Amino acid sequence: MKIRGSRHIQGRIVAATITRKANGRFYVALKVEADVQPLPTTGQAIGVDLGITDFAILSSGLKIDNNRFTKAMRQKLTHEQRIISSSQRSEAP
């Protein structure tokens, strides 16, 4: 059996799950126990405000767009523009 790995296994293997897809290929998912290295403390903090129209606004003033909201509105806008466009074509002589 050919084996192709996406990365080196670091840590002790705790469990393995073997699955067979509909196309006949087998996949293995490994659960490993690894030592976690703590991140160094920087002493800096930041505030995050989660919202509806904006996904998040940081205390530094940076706004992170809510892609789900804008995607839905973009799709609705495209749909409405198509309706307007088709109605204008039918009215023209």
Backbone as XML, in Angstrom:
<?xml version="1.0"?>
<chain id="A" units="angstrom">
  <residue number="1" name="MET">
    <atom name="N" x="0.840" y="-1.161" z="0.000"/>
    <atom name="CA" x="0.000" y="0.000" z="0.000"/>
    <atom name="C" x="0.894" y="1.236" z="0.000"/>
  </residue>
  <residue number="2" name="LYS">
    <atom name="N" x="0.584" y="2.206" z="-0.855"/>
    <atom name="CA" x="1.348" y="3.449" z="-0.881"/>
    <atom name="C" x="0.906" y="4.336" z="0.275"/>
  </residue>
  <residue number="3" name="ILE">
    <atom name="N" x="1.873" y="5.017" z="0.836"/>
    <atom name="CA" x="1.573" y="5.928" z="1.939"/>
    <atom name="C" x="2.076" y="7.308" z="1.562"/>
  </residue>
  <residue number="4" name="ARG">
    <atom name="N" x="1.213" y="8.273" z="1.717"/>
    <atom name="CA" x="1.599" y="9.654" z="1.449"/>
    <atom name="C" x="1.182" y="10.479" z="2.652"/>
  </residue>
  <residue number="5" name="GLY">
    <atom name="N" x="2.126" y="11.133" z="3.265"/>
    <atom name="CA" x="1.833" y="11.920" z="4.456"/>
    <atom name="C" x="1.893" y="13.401" z="4.166"/>
  </residue>
  <residue number="6" name="SER">
    <atom name="N" x="1.077" y="14.158" z="4.882"/>
    <atom name="CA" x="1.078" y="15.599" z="4.684"/>
    <atom name="C" x="2.122" y="16.281" z="5.561"/>
  </residue>
  <residue number="7" name="ARG">
    <atom name="N" x="2.501" y="15.632" z="6.662"/>
    <atom name="CA" x="3.521" y="16.205" z="7.539"/>
    <atom name="C" x="4.111" y="15.108" z="8.423"/>
  </residue>
  <residue number="8" name="HIS">
    <atom name="N" x="5.217" y="15.422" z="9.061"/>
    <atom name="CA" x="5.849" y="14.457" z="9.955"/>
    <atom name="C" x="5.044" y="14.362" z="11.245"/>
  </residue>
  <residue number="9" name="ILE">
    <atom name="N" x="4.982" y="13.167" z="11.784"/>
    <atom name="CA" x="4.237" y="12.946" z="13.020"/>
    <atom name="C" x="5.128" y="13.333" z="14.188"/>
  </residue>
  <residue number="10" name="GLN">
    <atom name="N" x="4.649" y="14.277" z="14.993"/>
    <atom name="CA" x="5.389" y="14.712" z="16.168"/>
    <atom name="C" x="4.577" y="14.334" z="17.393"/>
  </residue>
  <residue number="11" name="GLY">
    <atom name="N" x="5.131" y="13.520" z="18.224"/>
    <atom name="CA" x="4.432" y="13.081" z="19.418"/>
    <atom name="C" x="4.114" y="11.599" z="19.356"/>
  </residue>
  <residue number="12" name="ARG">
    <atom name="N" x="3.376" y="11.137" z="20.359"/>
    <atom name="CA" x="3.020" y="9.730" z="20.479"/>
    <atom name="C" x="1.641" y="9.508" z="19.875"/>
  </residue>
  <residue number="13" name="ILE">
    <atom name="N" x="1.517" y="8.498" z="18.989"/>
    <atom name="CA" x="0.235" y="8.182" z="18.364"/>
    <atom name="C" x="-0.674" y="7.549" z="19.409"/>
  </residue>
  <residue number="14" name="VAL">
    <atom name="N" x="-1.853" y="8.139" z="19.607"/>
    <atom name="CA" x="-2.809" y="7.669" z="20.603"/>
    <atom name="C" x="-3.895" y="6.828" z="19.945"/>
  </residue>
  <residue number="15" name="ALA">
    <atom name="N" x="-4.368" y="7.258" z="18.768"/>
    <atom name="CA" x="-5.445" y="6.535" z="18.088"/>
    <atom name="C" x="-5.317" y="6.749" z="16.587"/>
  </residue>
  <residue number="16" name="ALA">
    <atom name="N" x="-5.882" y="5.804" z="15.837"/>
    <atom name="CA" x="-5.898" y="5.908" z="14.378"/>
    <atom name="C" x="-7.280" y="5.497" z="13.880"/>
  </residue>
  <residue number="17" name="THR">
    <atom name="N" x="-7.811" y="6.272" z="12.940"/>
    <atom name="CA" x="-9.102" y="5.965" z="12.336"/>
    <atom name="C" x="-8.886" y="5.745" z="10.849"/>
  </residue>
  <residue number="18" name="ILE">
    <atom name="N" x="-9.268" y="4.572" z="10.364"/>
    <atom name="CA" x="-9.116" y="4.241" z="8.949"/>
    <atom name="C" x="-10.491" y="4.306" z="8.303"/>
  </residue>
  <residue number="19" name="THR">
    <atom name="N" x="-10.590" y="5.084" z="7.216"/>
    <atom name="CA" x="-11.856" y="5.199" z="6.492"/>
    <atom name="C" x="-11.629" y="4.875" z="5.026"/>
  </residue>
  <residue number="20" name="ARG">
    <atom name="N" x="-12.667" y="4.335" z="4.402"/>
    <atom name="CA" x="-12.612" y="4.033" z="2.972"/>
    <atom name="C" x="-13.679" y="4.874" z="2.293"/>
  </residue>
  <residue number="21" name="LYS">
    <atom name="N" x="-13.266" y="5.681" z="1.331"/>
    <atom name="CA" x="-14.189" y="6.547" z="0.612"/>
    <atom name="C" x="-14.880" y="5.764" z="-0.495"/>
  </residue>
  <residue number="22" name="ALA">
    <atom name="N" x="-15.893" y="6.380" z="-1.102"/>
    <atom name="CA" x="-16.663" y="5.724" z="-2.160"/>
    <atom name="C" x="-15.805" y="5.411" z="-3.383"/>
  </residue>
  <residue number="23" name="ASN">
    <atom name="N" x="-14.743" y="6.183" z="-3.587"/>
    <atom name="CA" x="-13.867" y="5.940" z="-4.736"/>
    <atom name="C" x="-12.884" y="4.799" z="-4.487"/>
  </residue>
  <residue number="24" name="GLY">
    <atom name="N" x="-12.936" y="4.162" z="-3.314"/>
    <atom name="CA" x="-12.085" y="3.021" z="-3.010"/>
    <atom name="C" x="-10.789" y="3.370" z="-2.305"/>
  </residue>
  <residue number="25" name="ARG">
    <atom name="N" x="-10.523" y="4.646" z="-2.105"/>
    <atom name="CA" x="-9.284" y="5.050" z="-1.441"/>
    <atom name="C" x="-9.443" y="4.981" z="0.075"/>
  </residue>
  <residue number="26" name="PHE">
    <atom name="N" x="-8.345" y="4.621" z="0.725"/>
    <atom name="CA" x="-8.320" y="4.552" z="2.177"/>
    <atom name="C" x="-7.625" y="5.787" z="2.725"/>
  </residue>
  <residue number="27" name="TYR">
    <atom name="N" x="-8.116" y="6.276" z="3.851"/>
    <atom name="CA" x="-7.518" y="7.423" z="4.522"/>
    <atom name="C" x="-7.336" y="7.075" z="5.993"/>
  </residue>
  <residue number="28" name="VAL">
    <atom name="N" x="-6.261" y="7.588" z="6.576"/>
    <atom name="CA" x="-5.985" y="7.356" z="7.989"/>
    <atom name="C" x="-5.885" y="8.705" z="8.684"/>
  </residue>
  <residue number="29" name="ALA">
    <atom name="N" x="-6.635" y="8.854" z="9.765"/>
    <atom name="CA" x="-6.554" y="10.051" z="10.599"/>
    <atom name="C" x="-5.895" y="9.645" z="11.908"/>
  </residue>
  <residue number="30" name="LEU">
    <atom name="N" x="-4.802" y="10.300" z="12.244"/>
    <atom name="CA" x="-4.061" y="9.969" z="13.454"/>
    <atom name="C" x="-4.318" y="10.998" z="14.538"/>
  </residue>
  <residue number="31" name="LYS">
    <atom name="N" x="-4.485" y="10.507" z="15.752"/>
    <atom name="CA" x="-4.595" y="11.375" z="16.916"/>
    <atom name="C" x="-3.304" y="11.204" z="17.696"/>
  </residue>
  <residue number="32" name="VAL">
    <atom name="N" x="-2.585" y="12.305" z="17.907"/>
    <atom name="CA" x="-1.293" y="12.229" z="18.587"/>
    <atom name="C" x="-1.324" y="13.049" z="19.867"/>
  </residue>
  <residue number="33" name="GLU">
    <atom name="N" x="-0.480" y="12.640" z="20.778"/>
    <atom name="CA" x="-0.304" y="13.366" z="22.028"/>
    <atom name="C" x="1.051" y="14.047" z="21.943"/>
  </residue>
  <residue number="34" name="ALA">
    <atom name="N" x="1.040" y="15.365" z="21.944"/>
    <atom name="CA" x="2.283" y="16.107" z="21.776"/>
    <atom name="C" x="2.432" y="17.125" z="22.901"/>
  </residue>
  <residue number="35" name="ASP">
    <atom name="N" x="3.669" y="17.462" z="23.195"/>
    <atom name="CA" x="3.941" y="18.492" z="24.187"/>
    <atom name="C" x="3.668" y="19.854" z="23.557"/>
  </residue>
  <residue number="36" name="VAL">
    <atom name="N" x="2.919" y="20.671" z="24.267"/>
    <atom name="CA" x="2.586" y="22.003" z="23.770"/>
    <atom name="C" x="3.545" y="23.001" z="24.399"/>
  </residue>
  <residue number="37" name="GLN">
    <atom name="N" x="4.206" y="23.762" z="23.550"/>
    <atom name="CA" x="5.127" y="24.784" z="24.030"/>
    <atom name="C" x="4.341" y="26.079" z="24.241"/>
  </residue>
  <residue number="38" name="PRO">
    <atom name="N" x="4.354" y="26.632" z="25.448"/>
    <atom name="CA" x="3.606" y="27.873" z="25.684"/>
    <atom name="C" x="4.235" y="29.042" z="24.926"/>
  </residue>
  <residue number="39" name="LEU">
    <atom name="N" x="3.376" y="29.941" z="24.469"/>
    <atom name="CA" x="3.859" y="31.124" z="23.765"/>
    <atom name="C" x="4.438" y="32.112" z="24.765"/>
  </residue>
  <residue number="40" name="PRO">
    <atom name="N" x="5.451" y="32.865" z="24.364"/>
    <atom name="CA" x="6.015" y="33.855" z="25.282"/>
    <atom name="C" x="5.019" y="34.995" z="25.504"/>
  </residue>
  <residue number="41" name="THR">
    <atom name="N" x="4.982" y="35.508" z="26.729"/>
    <atom name="CA" x="4.083" y="36.616" z="27.028"/>
    <atom name="C" x="4.706" y="37.917" z="26.550"/>
  </residue>
  <residue number="42" name="THR">
    <atom name="N" x="3.879" y="38.763" z="25.943"/>
    <atom name="CA" x="4.369" y="40.041" z="25.425"/>
    <atom name="C" x="3.976" y="41.194" z="26.328"/>
  </residue>
  <residue number="43" name="GLY">
    <atom name="N" x="3.000" y="40.966" z="27.201"/>
    <atom name="CA" x="2.552" y="42.039" z="28.075"/>
    <atom name="C" x="1.571" y="42.974" z="27.394"/>
  </residue>
  <residue number="44" name="GLN">
    <atom name="N" x="1.225" y="42.701" z="26.144"/>
    <atom name="CA" x="0.293" y="43.550" z="25.407"/>
    <atom name="C" x="-1.077" y="42.884" z="25.376"/>
  </residue>
  <residue number="45" name="ALA">
    <atom name="N" x="-2.104" y="43.706" z="25.396"/>
    <atom name="CA" x="-3.471" y="43.194" z="25.332"/>
    <atom name="C" x="-4.232" y="43.952" z="24.255"/>
  </residue>
  <residue number="46" name="ILE">
    <atom name="N" x="-5.288" y="43.337" z="23.748"/>
    <atom name="CA" x="-6.119" y="43.971" z="22.731"/>
    <atom name="C" x="-7.569" y="43.599" z="23.013"/>
  </residue>
  <residue number="47" name="GLY">
    <atom name="N" x="-8.464" y="44.528" z="22.740"/>
    <atom name="CA" x="-9.888" y="44.279" z="22.925"/>
    <atom name="C" x="-10.532" y="43.928" z="21.597"/>
  </residue>
  <residue number="48" name="VAL">
    <atom name="N" x="-11.495" y="43.015" z="21.633"/>
    <atom name="CA" x="-12.197" y="42.593" z="20.425"/>
    <atom name="C" x="-13.693" y="42.720" z="20.676"/>
  </residue>
  <residue number="49" name="ASP">
    <atom name="N" x="-14.372" y="43.477" z="19.799"/>
    <atom name="CA" x="-15.819" y="43.640" z="19.881"/>
    <atom name="C" x="-16.436" y="42.910" z="18.699"/>
  </residue>
  <residue number="50" name="LEU">
    <atom name="N" x="-17.176" y="41.836" z="18.972"/>
    <atom name="CA" x="-17.835" y="41.080" z="17.914"/>
    <atom name="C" x="-19.176" y="41.727" z="17.613"/>
  </residue>
  <residue number="51" name="GLY">
    <atom name="N" x="-19.449" y="41.920" z="16.317"/>
    <atom name="CA" x="-20.679" y="42.591" z="15.934"/>
    <atom name="C" x="-21.447" y="41.834" z="14.874"/>
  </residue>
  <residue number="52" name="ILE">
    <atom name="N" x="-22.485" y="42.494" z="14.341"/>
    <atom name="CA" x="-23.323" y="41.878" z="13.318"/>
    <atom name="C" x="-22.881" y="42.325" z="11.930"/>
  </residue>
  <residue number="53" name="THR">
    <atom name="N" x="-22.803" y="43.642" z="11.720"/>
    <atom name="CA" x="-22.413" y="44.128" z="10.392"/>
    <atom name="C" x="-20.922" y="43.944" z="10.155"/>
  </residue>
  <residue number="54" name="ASP">
    <atom name="N" x="-20.114" y="44.209" z="11.168"/>
    <atom name="CA" x="-18.678" y="43.938" z="11.097"/>
    <atom name="C" x="-18.418" y="42.715" z="11.960"/>
  </residue>
  <residue number="55" name="PHE">
    <atom name="N" x="-17.600" y="41.792" z="11.454"/>
    <atom name="CA" x="-17.316" y="40.575" z="12.219"/>
    <atom name="C" x="-16.684" y="40.928" z="13.554"/>
  </residue>
  <residue number="56" name="ALA">
    <atom name="N" x="-15.681" y="41.797" z="13.500"/>
    <atom name="CA" x="-15.010" y="42.208" z="14.729"/>
    <atom name="C" x="-14.398" y="43.583" z="14.534"/>
  </residue>
  <residue number="57" name="ILE">
    <atom name="N" x="-14.336" y="44.337" z="15.625"/>
    <atom name="CA" x="-13.642" y="45.616" z="15.642"/>
    <atom name="C" x="-12.638" y="45.534" z="16.784"/>
  </residue>
  <residue number="58" name="LEU">
    <atom name="N" x="-11.376" y="45.745" z="16.453"/>
    <atom name="CA" x="-10.319" y="45.661" z="17.455"/>
    <atom name="C" x="-10.164" y="46.995" z="18.159"/>
  </residue>
  <residue number="59" name="SER">
    <atom name="N" x="-9.574" y="46.983" z="19.352"/>
    <atom name="CA" x="-9.373" y="48.216" z="20.102"/>
    <atom name="C" x="-8.414" y="49.159" z="19.382"/>
  </residue>
  <residue number="60" name="SER">
    <atom name="N" x="-7.657" y="48.651" z="18.433"/>
    <atom name="CA" x="-6.774" y="49.505" z="17.638"/>
    <atom name="C" x="-7.541" y="50.231" z="16.538"/>
  </residue>
  <residue number="61" name="GLY">
    <atom name="N" x="-8.846" y="49.905" z="16.365"/>
    <atom name="CA" x="-9.665" y="50.551" z="15.343"/>
    <atom name="C" x="-9.797" y="49.744" z="14.067"/>
  </residue>
  <residue number="62" name="LEU">
    <atom name="N" x="-9.099" y="48.639" z="13.965"/>
    <atom name="CA" x="-9.154" y="47.796" z="12.771"/>
    <atom name="C" x="-10.491" y="47.076" z="12.705"/>
  </residue>
  <residue number="63" name="LYS">
    <atom name="N" x="-11.176" y="47.204" z="11.542"/>
    <atom name="CA" x="-12.456" y="46.526" z="11.338"/>
    <atom name="C" x="-12.234" y="45.292" z="10.480"/>
  </residue>
  <residue number="64" name="ILE">
    <atom name="N" x="-12.786" y="44.168" z="10.912"/>
    <atom name="CA" x="-12.712" y="42.920" z="10.158"/>
    <atom name="C" x="-14.106" y="42.658" z="9.613"/>
  </residue>
  <residue number="65" name="ASP">
    <atom name="N" x="-14.206" y="42.599" z="8.286"/>
    <atom name="CA" x="-15.481" y="42.487" z="7.595"/>
    <atom name="C" x="-16.153" y="41.151" z="7.866"/>
  </residue>
  <residue number="66" name="ASN">
    <atom name="N" x="-17.481" y="41.150" z="7.947"/>
    <atom name="CA" x="-18.269" y="39.934" z="8.115"/>
    <atom name="C" x="-18.568" y="39.393" z="6.727"/>
  </residue>
  <residue number="67" name="ASN">
    <atom name="N" x="-17.761" y="38.467" z="6.251"/>
    <atom name="CA" x="-17.894" y="37.956" z="4.888"/>
    <atom name="C" x="-19.227" y="37.283" z="4.646"/>
  </residue>
  <residue number="68" name="ARG">
    <atom name="N" x="-19.764" y="36.620" z="5.646"/>
    <atom name="CA" x="-21.036" y="35.923" z="5.471"/>
    <atom name="C" x="-22.146" y="36.932" z="5.188"/>
  </residue>
  <residue number="69" name="PHE">
    <atom name="N" x="-22.163" y="38.042" z="5.915"/>
    <atom name="CA" x="-23.181" y="39.070" z="5.731"/>
    <atom name="C" x="-23.021" y="39.734" z="4.372"/>
  </residue>
  <residue number="70" name="THR">
    <atom name="N" x="-21.807" y="40.127" z="4.036"/>
    <atom name="CA" x="-21.600" y="40.820" z="2.760"/>
    <atom name="C" x="-21.818" y="39.886" z="1.584"/>
  </residue>
  <residue number="71" name="LYS">
    <atom name="N" x="-21.500" y="38.620" z="1.720"/>
    <atom name="CA" x="-21.722" y="37.671" z="0.628"/>
    <atom name="C" x="-23.210" y="37.519" z="0.351"/>
  </residue>
  <residue number="72" name="ALA">
    <atom name="N" x="-24.008" y="37.401" z="1.409"/>
    <atom name="CA" x="-25.457" y="37.267" z="1.234"/>
    <atom name="C" x="-26.036" y="38.525" z="0.604"/>
  </residue>
  <residue number="73" name="MET">
    <atom name="N" x="-25.588" y="39.683" z="1.048"/>
    <atom name="CA" x="-26.096" y="40.931" z="0.484"/>
    <atom name="C" x="-25.643" y="41.107" z="-0.965"/>
  </residue>
  <residue number="74" name="ARG">
    <atom name="N" x="-24.430" y="40.668" z="-1.278"/>
    <atom name="CA" x="-23.930" y="40.749" z="-2.653"/>
    <atom name="C" x="-24.768" y="39.866" z="-3.568"/>
  </residue>
  <residue number="75" name="GLN">
    <atom name="N" x="-25.126" y="38.671" z="-3.097"/>
    <atom name="CA" x="-25.958" y="37.770" z="-3.895"/>
    <atom name="C" x="-27.351" y="38.349" z="-4.089"/>
  </residue>
  <residue number="76" name="LYS">
    <atom name="N" x="-27.899" y="38.968" z="-3.050"/>
    <atom name="CA" x="-29.220" y="39.583" z="-3.159"/>
    <atom name="C" x="-29.175" y="40.752" z="-4.136"/>
  </residue>
  <residue number="77" name="LEU">
    <atom name="N" x="-28.124" y="41.567" z="-4.067"/>
    <atom name="CA" x="-27.972" y="42.691" z="-4.984"/>
    <atom name="C" x="-27.888" y="42.208" z="-6.424"/>
  </residue>
  <residue number="78" name="THR">
    <atom name="N" x="-27.112" y="41.169" z="-6.672"/>
    <atom name="CA" x="-26.988" y="40.607" z="-8.021"/>
    <atom name="C" x="-28.338" y="40.124" z="-8.522"/>
  </residue>
  <residue number="79" name="HIS">
    <atom name="N" x="-29.096" y="39.452" z="-7.670"/>
    <atom name="CA" x="-30.421" y="38.947" z="-8.043"/>
    <atom name="C" x="-31.358" y="40.103" z="-8.397"/>
  </residue>
  <residue number="80" name="GLU">
    <atom name="N" x="-31.383" y="41.137" z="-7.563"/>
    <atom name="CA" x="-32.259" y="42.286" z="-7.808"/>
    <atom name="C" x="-31.854" y="43.025" z="-9.080"/>
  </residue>
  <residue number="81" name="GLN">
    <atom name="N" x="-30.546" y="43.139" z="-9.334"/>
    <atom name="CA" x="-30.084" y="43.802" z="-10.557"/>
    <atom name="C" x="-30.516" y="43.027" z="-11.793"/>
  </residue>
  <residue number="82" name="ARG">
    <atom name="N" x="-30.519" y="41.706" z="-11.718"/>
    <atom name="CA" x="-30.988" y="40.897" z="-12.850"/>
    <atom name="C" x="-32.473" y="41.122" z="-13.103"/>
  </residue>
  <residue number="83" name="ILE">
    <atom name="N" x="-33.250" y="41.216" z="-12.044"/>
    <atom name="CA" x="-34.689" y="41.463" z="-12.192"/>
    <atom name="C" x="-34.924" y="42.814" z="-12.853"/>
  </residue>
  <residue number="84" name="ILE">
    <atom name="N" x="-34.226" y="43.841" z="-12.383"/>
    <atom name="CA" x="-34.371" y="45.177" z="-12.963"/>
    <atom name="C" x="-33.933" y="45.175" z="-14.416"/>
  </residue>
  <residue number="85" name="SER">
    <atom name="N" x="-32.820" y="44.536" z="-14.694"/>
    <atom name="CA" x="-32.299" y="44.491" z="-16.060"/>
    <atom name="C" x="-33.278" y="43.802" z="-16.999"/>
  </residue>
  <residue number="86" name="SER">
    <atom name="N" x="-33.860" y="42.700" z="-16.589"/>
    <atom name="CA" x="-34.786" y="41.980" z="-17.465"/>
    <atom name="C" x="-36.086" y="42.752" z="-17.639"/>
  </residue>
  <residue number="87" name="SER">
    <atom name="N" x="-36.532" y="43.479" z="-16.609"/>
    <atom name="CA" x="-37.765" y="44.259" z="-16.754"/>
    <atom name="C" x="-37.540" y="45.456" z="-17.663"/>
  </residue>
  <residue number="88" name="GLN">
    <atom name="N" x="-36.357" y="46.045" z="-17.653"/>
    <atom name="CA" x="-36.059" y="47.172" z="-18.534"/>
    <atom name="C" x="-35.985" y="46.714" z="-19.981"/>
  </residue>
  <residue number="89" name="ARG">
    <atom name="N" x="-35.481" y="45.531" z="-20.223"/>
    <atom name="CA" x="-35.399" y="45.009" z="-21.584"/>
    <atom name="C" x="-36.789" y="44.749" z="-22.150"/>
  </residue>
  <residue number="90" name="SER">
    <atom name="N" x="-37.684" y="44.255" z="-21.326"/>
    <atom name="CA" x="-39.021" y="43.928" z="-21.821"/>
    <atom name="C" x="-39.841" y="45.185" z="-22.093"/>
  </residue>
  <residue number="91" name="GLU">
    <atom name="N" x="-39.544" y="46.303" z="-21.410"/>
    <atom name="CA" x="-40.271" y="47.545" z="-21.635"/>
    <atom name="C" x="-39.787" y="48.266" z="-22.879"/>
  </residue>
  <residue number="92" name="ALA">
    <atom name="N" x="-38.544" y="48.064" z="-23.262"/>
    <atom name="CA" x="-37.982" y="48.768" z="-24.415"/>
    <atom name="C" x="-38.624" y="48.254" z="-25.701"/>
  </residue>
  <residue number="93" name="PRO">
    <atom name="N" x="-38.889" y="49.186" z="-26.681"/>
    <atom name="CA" x="-39.530" y="48.751" z="-27.936"/>
    <atom name="C" x="-38.640" y="47.924" z="-28.804"/>
  </residue>
</chain>
